[in-house]
Amino acid sequence: MRWLGLPKMALGLLLATLAALALVGISEFGYRQSSKAVSEVEWAQKVHETLNMLLQNMVDAETGQRGYLLTGEAKYREPYDSAVKQVSGNMATLRELYAGRPADVQRLDELSGHVARKLAEVDMSVRLRSEGNEDAWKFVVTTDVGRQEMDAIRKQAGELIAISDQAVRVGQEQIASTLRVGRAAICAAALAGLLGFYLYLRQAQALRTIAEHQKDALQQERNALEEIVRERTASLGELATHLQEVRETERGFLARELHDELGSLLTAAKLDVARLKSRLTDAPDASQRLLHLNDLLNSGIALKRRIIEDLRPSSLSNLGLVASLEILGREFGEHSGIEIEMVLEPVMLDEAKQLTVYRMVQESLTNIGKYAEATEATIVMKNQGDLAMIEVVDNGKGFDMTPPTARSSHGLAGMRHRVETAKGSLTVHSTPGQGTRLTVLLPSDPV
């Protein structure tokens, strides 16, 4: 039955797909047509505006000419000169707008000729007036040439304005027609899409009924798989705990080996260097080299001590948890330049939990030094009833807690597993730009 329903579902999907494609095609066609019409309307409006500006500038030029001719004062030439410059710009703009429109270029050429002749007539009268040739400029003004050219300019400009207005009306009509056609086509495509969607939903309901019967069988399989996953997770947790214990054991063994074997070798070498130095007092060069070798051995001994402390902190066994954390924080502050504040109370924890606390603080300080870009950090350890609370806080750049990378950090995962193995809990709070706070709660041991 399921396979019999697939052709109907395919038909519904096909209708819906065709309807969607039709909508896209209609939308694209309407967009292209409307864009073309809008461009034409914008062109016509620019032409109309430029022609009106041209006529206004010609009138301003003529007005400035008349004022200068009547008064002879230079201030009347300023609007005339400004209008003439703007007329040139208007004509340049019109030539750009009419580029590629040969049908209207001839009219524009005629308008340009009339404008040039009118400006020549105006310029001649102004120039004659400035030269003091009264009879000549009065004769130029009394001729009918200027009026005829101005009438011709108005006529040609009016015809071009009428053509641009007609282009605006045509463009508006084309936009309206495109909208009407698009509306009808979209309605038809929407109906086809709804029909296809109805067929799809009808068949999907039938398939959903079949899927529900399969859901119970899948749930049973899922439950079985979850049980297997729980068993495997428990095994992996036990393995991780065992590996941590083995690692700490190996660290302790390696620390003892370094202390006993390497320490003895370095100490013996240092003693031999001291004996040789006492016997080579007459050889300054050899004494200098022995002094350098002695410094190298001292550096090696110091490095050995640091490695041993990192592997298995002797202060934890000899001085206790509070002193060990104080030493750890002080040495980290001296090495990193970060100001470390410590508020440490004695807590009742067994040796394994003390090592857990030490490693958590050590890993936290390492992360602060590598990534936090902090200037201050605080280490707090105190009793809270039957719990020991340990906090490490910094004022660094923090990090975003939401991405999967923040939750799956290996360092945090290792600390969390170590703390949970000790029957405790680890919480991390961090916000970008506001630092990070790590809090550990461990059950206290009875006195």
C-alpha positions as CSV (number, residue, x, y, z in Angstrom):
1,M,0.0,0.0,0.0
2,R,2.9,2.3,0.8
3,W,4.3,2.0,-2.7
4,L,0.9,2.5,-4.3
5,G,0.6,5.9,-2.6
6,L,3.9,7.2,-3.9
7,P,2.6,8.2,-7.5
8,K,0.0,10.4,-5.9
9,M,2.5,12.0,-3.6
10,A,4.9,12.5,-6.6
11,L,2.0,14.1,-8.5
12,G,1.3,16.5,-5.7
13,L,5.0,17.4,-5.3
14,L,5.3,17.9,-9.1
15,L,2.3,20.3,-9.1
16,A,3.7,22.2,-6.1
17,T,7.2,22.4,-7.8
18,L,5.7,23.6,-11.1
19,A,3.7,26.2,-9.2
20,A,6.8,27.4,-7.4
21,L,8.8,27.6,-10.6
22,A,5.9,29.5,-12.3
23,L,5.8,32.0,-9.4
24,V,9.5,32.5,-9.7
25,G,9.2,33.0,-13.5
26,I,6.3,35.4,-13.1
27,S,8.1,37.3,-10.5
28,E,11.3,37.6,-12.6
29,F,9.4,38.6,-15.7
30,G,7.4,41.2,-13.7
31,Y,10.6,42.5,-12.1
32,R,12.4,42.9,-15.5
33,Q,9.4,44.6,-17.1
34,S,8.9,46.9,-14.1
35,S,12.6,47.8,-13.9
36,K,12.6,48.7,-17.5
37,A,9.5,50.9,-17.1
38,V,10.9,52.5,-14.0
39,S,14.1,53.3,-15.7
40,E,12.2,54.9,-18.6
41,V,10.1,56.9,-16.1
42,E,13.3,58.1,-14.3
43,W,14.9,59.1,-17.6
44,A,11.8,61.1,-18.6
45,Q,11.6,62.8,-15.2
46,K,15.3,63.8,-15.4
47,V,14.8,65.1,-18.9
48,H,11.8,67.1,-17.8
49,E,13.6,68.5,-14.8
50,T,16.7,69.4,-16.9
51,L,14.7,71.1,-19.6
52,N,12.8,73.2,-17.0
53,M,16.2,74.2,-15.4
54,L,17.4,75.1,-18.9
55,L,14.4,77.4,-19.5
56,Q,14.8,78.9,-16.1
57,N,18.5,79.6,-16.6
58,M,17.8,81.1,-20.0
59,V,15.3,83.5,-18.4
60,D,17.8,84.3,-15.6
61,A,20.5,85.0,-18.2
62,E,18.1,87.3,-20.1
63,T,17.0,89.0,-16.9
64,G,20.6,89.6,-15.8
65,Q,21.4,91.0,-19.3
66,R,18.5,93.5,-19.1
67,G,19.6,94.6,-15.7
68,Y,23.2,95.1,-16.7
69,L,22.2,97.0,-19.9
70,L,19.9,99.3,-18.1
71,T,22.2,100.1,-15.1
72,G,25.7,99.3,-16.3
73,E,26.5,98.0,-12.8
74,A,28.7,94.9,-12.6
75,K,26.6,93.3,-9.8
76,Y,23.9,92.6,-12.4
77,R,26.4,90.5,-14.5
78,E,26.8,88.0,-11.7
79,P,23.4,86.3,-12.1
80,Y,23.9,86.5,-15.9
81,D,27.4,84.8,-15.8
82,S,26.1,82.2,-13.3
83,A,23.1,81.4,-15.5
84,V,25.3,81.1,-18.6
85,K,27.5,78.5,-16.9
86,Q,24.5,76.5,-15.7
87,V,23.1,76.5,-19.3
88,S,26.2,74.8,-20.5
89,G,25.9,72.2,-17.8
90,N,22.2,71.7,-18.7
91,M,23.0,71.1,-22.3
92,A,25.8,68.6,-21.4
93,T,23.3,66.7,-19.1
94,L,20.7,66.6,-21.9
95,R,23.3,65.2,-24.4
96,E,24.1,62.4,-21.9
97,L,20.4,61.7,-21.4
98,Y,19.7,61.5,-25.1
99,A,22.7,59.4,-25.9
100,G,21.5,56.3,-27.7
101,R,18.2,57.9,-28.7
102,P,18.7,59.0,-32.3
103,A,15.0,59.8,-32.8
104,D,15.2,62.7,-30.3
105,V,18.8,63.8,-31.0
106,Q,17.7,66.0,-33.9
107,R,15.3,67.9,-31.8
108,L,18.1,68.3,-29.1
109,D,20.5,69.6,-31.8
110,E,17.9,72.2,-32.9
111,L,17.4,73.3,-29.3
112,S,21.2,73.5,-28.8
113,G,21.5,75.7,-31.9
114,H,18.8,78.1,-30.7
115,V,20.4,78.3,-27.2
116,A,23.8,79.0,-28.7
117,R,22.4,81.8,-30.9
118,K,20.5,83.3,-28.0
119,L,23.5,83.2,-25.8
120,A,25.6,84.8,-28.6
121,E,23.1,87.6,-28.9
122,V,23.0,88.2,-25.2
123,D,26.8,88.0,-24.9
124,M,27.2,90.5,-27.7
125,S,24.9,93.1,-26.1
126,V,26.6,92.7,-22.8
127,R,30.1,92.9,-24.3
128,L,29.2,96.1,-26.3
129,R,27.7,97.6,-23.1
130,S,30.8,96.9,-21.2
131,E,32.9,98.5,-24.0
132,G,30.7,101.7,-23.8
133,N,29.3,101.3,-27.3
134,E,25.8,102.6,-26.5
135,D,24.4,102.7,-30.1
136,A,25.6,99.2,-30.9
137,W,24.2,97.4,-27.9
138,K,20.9,99.3,-28.2
139,F,20.7,98.3,-31.8
140,V,21.3,94.7,-30.9
141,V,18.6,94.8,-28.2
142,T,16.0,96.5,-30.5
143,T,16.4,93.7,-33.1
144,D,13.9,90.9,-33.0
145,V,16.5,88.1,-33.1
146,G,16.7,87.5,-29.3
147,R,12.9,87.2,-29.0
148,Q,12.7,84.8,-31.9
149,E,15.4,82.6,-30.6
150,M,13.8,82.6,-27.1
151,D,10.5,81.6,-28.6
152,A,12.2,78.8,-30.6
153,I,13.9,77.6,-27.4
154,R,10.6,77.5,-25.6
155,K,9.0,75.7,-28.4
156,Q,11.7,73.1,-28.8
157,A,11.9,72.6,-25.0
158,G,8.2,72.2,-24.8
159,E,8.2,69.5,-27.5
160,L,10.9,67.6,-25.7
161,I,9.1,68.0,-22.4
162,A,5.9,66.7,-24.0
163,I,7.8,63.7,-25.3
164,S,9.2,63.0,-21.9
165,D,5.8,63.3,-20.3
166,Q,4.5,60.8,-22.8
167,A,7.3,58.4,-21.9
168,V,6.3,58.8,-18.2
169,R,2.7,57.9,-19.1
170,V,3.8,54.9,-21.2
171,G,6.0,53.7,-18.4
172,Q,3.3,54.0,-15.8
173,E,0.9,52.1,-18.0
174,Q,3.4,49.4,-18.6
175,I,4.0,49.0,-14.8
176,A,0.2,48.8,-14.2
177,S,-0.2,46.3,-17.0
178,T,2.7,44.2,-15.6
179,L,1.1,44.2,-12.2
180,R,-2.3,43.1,-13.5
181,V,-0.8,40.3,-15.5
182,G,1.4,39.2,-12.6
183,R,-1.5,39.2,-10.2
184,A,-3.6,37.0,-12.4
185,A,-0.7,34.6,-13.1
186,I,0.2,34.4,-9.4
187,C,-3.3,33.6,-8.4
188,A,-3.4,30.7,-10.9
189,A,0.0,29.4,-9.8
190,A,-1.1,29.7,-6.2
191,L,-4.2,27.6,-6.9
192,A,-2.1,25.0,-8.6
193,G,0.3,25.0,-5.7
194,L,-2.5,24.6,-3.1
195,L,-3.9,21.7,-5.1
196,G,-0.5,20.0,-5.2
197,F,0.0,20.7,-1.5
198,Y,-3.4,19.2,-0.7
199,L,-2.6,16.0,-2.6
200,Y,0.8,15.8,-0.8
201,L,-0.8,16.3,2.7
202,R,-3.4,13.7,1.9
203,Q,-0.9,11.1,1.0
204,A,1.5,12.1,3.8
205,Q,-1.3,11.4,6.3
206,A,-1.6,7.9,4.9
207,L,2.2,7.4,5.2
208,R,2.1,8.8,8.7
209,T,-0.3,6.0,9.8
210,I,2.1,3.4,8.4
211,A,5.1,5.2,10.1
212,E,3.4,5.0,13.5
213,H,3.2,1.2,13.3
214,Q,6.9,1.2,12.7
215,K,7.6,3.6,15.5
216,D,6.9,1.0,18.2
217,A,9.3,-1.5,16.7
218,L,12.0,1.3,16.4
219,Q,11.4,2.3,20.0
220,Q,12.1,-1.2,21.2
221,E,15.3,-1.3,19.2
222,R,16.2,2.2,20.5
223,N,15.7,1.0,24.1
224,A,18.0,-1.9,23.5
225,L,20.6,0.3,22.0
226,E,20.4,2.8,24.8
227,E,21.0,0.0,27.3
228,I,24.0,-1.1,25.4
229,V,25.3,2.5,25.3
230,R,24.8,2.9,29.1
231,E,26.8,-0.3,29.6
232,R,29.6,0.9,27.3
233,T,29.6,4.3,28.9
234,A,30.0,2.8,32.3
235,S,32.8,0.6,31.0
236,L,34.5,3.7,29.4
237,G,34.2,5.6,32.7
238,E,35.8,2.8,34.6
239,L,38.5,2.6,32.0
240,A,39.1,6.4,32.1
241,T,39.3,6.2,36.0
242,H,41.8,3.3,35.7
243,L,43.9,5.2,33.2
244,Q,44.0,8.2,35.5
245,E,45.1,6.0,38.4
246,V,47.7,4.4,36.2
247,R,48.9,7.8,35.0
248,E,49.3,9.1,38.6
249,T,51.1,5.8,39.6
250,E,53.5,6.2,36.6
251,R,54.0,9.8,37.5
252,G,55.0,8.8,41.0
253,F,57.3,6.1,39.8
254,L,58.9,8.4,37.3
255,A,59.3,11.1,39.9
256,R,61.0,8.7,42.3
257,E,63.3,7.5,39.5
258,L,64.2,11.0,38.6
259,H,64.8,11.9,42.2
260,D,66.8,8.8,43.0
261,E,68.7,8.0,39.8
262,L,69.0,11.3,37.9
263,G,69.4,13.3,41.2
264,S,72.3,11.1,42.3
265,L,74.0,11.4,38.9
266,L,73.7,15.2,38.8
267,T,74.9,15.5,42.4
268,A,77.8,13.2,41.8
269,A,78.7,15.2,38.6
270,K,78.5,18.4,40.6
271,L,80.9,17.0,43.2
272,D,83.3,15.9,40.5
273,V,83.2,19.4,39.0
274,A,84.0,20.9,42.4
275,R,87.0,18.5,42.9
276,L,88.4,19.3,39.4
277,K,87.9,23.0,40.0
278,S,90.0,22.8,43.2
279,R,92.8,21.1,41.3
280,L,92.9,23.4,38.3
281,T,93.5,26.7,40.0
282,D,96.4,27.4,37.7
283,A,94.3,27.0,34.5
284,P,91.9,30.0,34.3
285,D,90.3,28.8,31.0
286,A,89.6,25.4,32.4
287,S,88.3,26.9,35.6
288,Q,85.9,29.1,33.6
289,R,84.6,26.1,31.7
290,L,84.2,24.2,34.9
291,L,82.3,27.1,36.4
292,H,80.0,27.1,33.3
293,L,79.5,23.4,33.7
294,N,78.6,23.8,37.3
295,D,76.0,26.4,36.4
296,L,74.6,23.9,33.8
297,L,74.4,21.2,36.4
298,N,72.6,23.6,38.8
299,S,70.1,24.3,36.0
300,G,69.7,20.6,35.4
301,I,69.0,20.0,39.1
302,A,66.5,22.8,39.2
303,L,64.8,21.5,36.1
304,K,64.7,18.0,37.6
305,R,63.0,19.4,40.7
306,R,60.4,21.2,38.7
307,I,59.7,18.1,36.6
308,I,59.4,16.0,39.8
309,E,57.0,18.5,41.3
310,D,54.9,18.5,38.2
311,L,54.8,14.8,38.1
312,R,54.1,14.2,41.8
313,P,54.1,17.2,44.1
314,S,56.2,16.3,47.2
315,S,54.7,19.3,49.0
316,L,51.3,17.6,49.0
317,S,52.6,14.6,50.9
318,N,55.0,16.6,53.1
319,L,53.2,19.9,53.8
320,G,49.5,19.2,53.1
321,L,47.0,20.6,50.6
322,V,46.8,24.2,51.8
323,A,50.6,24.7,51.7
324,S,50.8,22.9,48.3
325,L,48.2,25.2,46.8
326,E,49.9,28.2,48.2
327,I,53.2,27.1,46.6
328,L,51.5,26.3,43.4
329,G,49.7,29.7,43.2
330,R,52.8,31.7,44.2
331,E,55.1,30.0,41.7
332,F,52.4,30.4,38.9
333,G,52.1,34.1,39.8
334,E,55.8,34.6,39.6
335,H,56.2,32.8,36.4
336,S,53.1,34.3,34.6
337,G,53.0,37.8,36.0
338,I,49.4,37.3,37.0
339,E,48.4,38.5,40.5
340,I,47.1,35.5,42.5
341,E,44.9,36.0,45.5
342,M,44.4,32.9,47.7
343,V,41.8,32.3,50.5
344,L,42.5,28.7,51.7
345,E,40.9,26.9,54.7
346,P,42.0,23.4,55.8
347,V,39.5,20.8,54.6
348,M,39.0,17.2,55.5
349,L,39.9,15.2,52.3
350,D,41.7,11.9,51.9
351,E,44.9,11.7,49.8
352,A,43.1,10.8,46.6
353,K,40.7,13.8,46.8
354,Q,43.6,16.1,47.8
355,L,45.4,15.1,44.6
356,T,42.1,15.7,42.7
357,V,41.9,19.2,44.1
358,Y,45.6,19.9,43.4
359,R,45.3,18.7,39.8
360,M,42.1,20.7,39.2
361,V,43.7,23.9,40.4
362,Q,46.9,23.1,38.5
363,E,45.0,22.6,35.2
364,S,42.9,25.7,35.8
365,L,46.0,27.9,36.3
366,T,47.6,26.3,33.2
367,N,44.5,27.3,31.1
368,I,44.5,30.8,32.6
369,G,48.1,31.2,31.6
370,K,47.5,29.9,28.1
371,Y,44.2,31.3,27.0
372,A,42.5,33.7,29.5
373,E,44.7,36.8,29.0
374,A,43.9,37.6,32.7
375,T,45.6,40.0,35.1
376,E,44.2,38.6,38.3
377,A,43.1,35.2,39.6
378,T,41.7,34.0,42.8
379,I,41.9,30.5,44.4
380,V,39.4,29.8,47.2
381,M,39.0,26.6,49.3
382,K,36.6,26.4,52.2
383,N,34.2,24.2,54.1
384,Q,30.5,24.2,53.3
385,G,28.9,21.9,55.8
386,D,29.7,18.3,54.7
387,L,31.3,19.6,51.4
388,A,34.6,21.1,50.5
389,M,34.2,23.9,48.0
390,I,37.1,24.9,45.7
391,E,36.9,27.8,43.3
392,V,39.3,29.2,40.7
393,V,38.2,32.6,39.2
394,D,40.0,34.9,36.7
395,N,39.2,38.2,35.1
396,G,40.2,37.2,31.6
397,K,38.5,37.3,28.3
398,G,36.2,34.3,29.1
399,F,34.5,32.2,26.4
400,D,31.1,31.4,25.0
401,M,29.5,28.5,26.8
402,T,27.0,27.6,24.0
403,P,29.2,26.2,21.2
404,P,29.9,22.5,21.2
405,T,33.6,23.2,21.4
406,A,33.2,24.8,24.8
407,R,31.4,21.8,26.2
408,S,33.7,19.3,24.6
409,S,37.1,20.8,25.7
410,H,39.4,18.0,26.6
411,G,40.9,19.9,29.6
412,L,37.4,20.6,31.1
413,A,36.3,17.0,30.3
414,G,39.3,15.6,32.1
415,M,38.7,17.7,35.2
416,R,35.0,16.9,35.2
417,H,35.7,13.2,35.0
418,R,38.3,13.3,37.8
419,V,36.0,15.3,40.1
420,E,33.0,13.0,39.3
421,T,35.1,10.0,40.0
422,A,35.7,11.4,43.5
423,K,31.9,11.7,43.9
424,G,32.0,15.5,43.4
425,S,30.7,18.0,40.9
426,L,32.3,20.6,38.7
427,T,30.5,23.7,37.3
428,V,31.9,26.2,34.9
429,H,30.5,29.7,34.4
430,S,32.0,32.0,31.7
431,T,30.9,34.9,29.6
432,P,33.0,36.6,26.9
433,G,34.8,39.6,28.3
434,Q,33.8,38.8,31.9
435,G,36.2,36.0,33.0
436,T,35.7,32.4,34.0
437,R,34.7,30.7,37.3
438,L,35.3,27.0,38.0
439,T,33.6,25.6,41.1
440,V,34.2,22.1,42.6
441,L,32.2,20.5,45.4
442,L,33.6,17.4,47.0
443,P,32.2,15.5,50.0
444,S,34.3,15.9,53.1
445,D,35.8,12.8,54.8
446,P,34.8,12.2,58.5
447,V,37.4,13.1,61.1
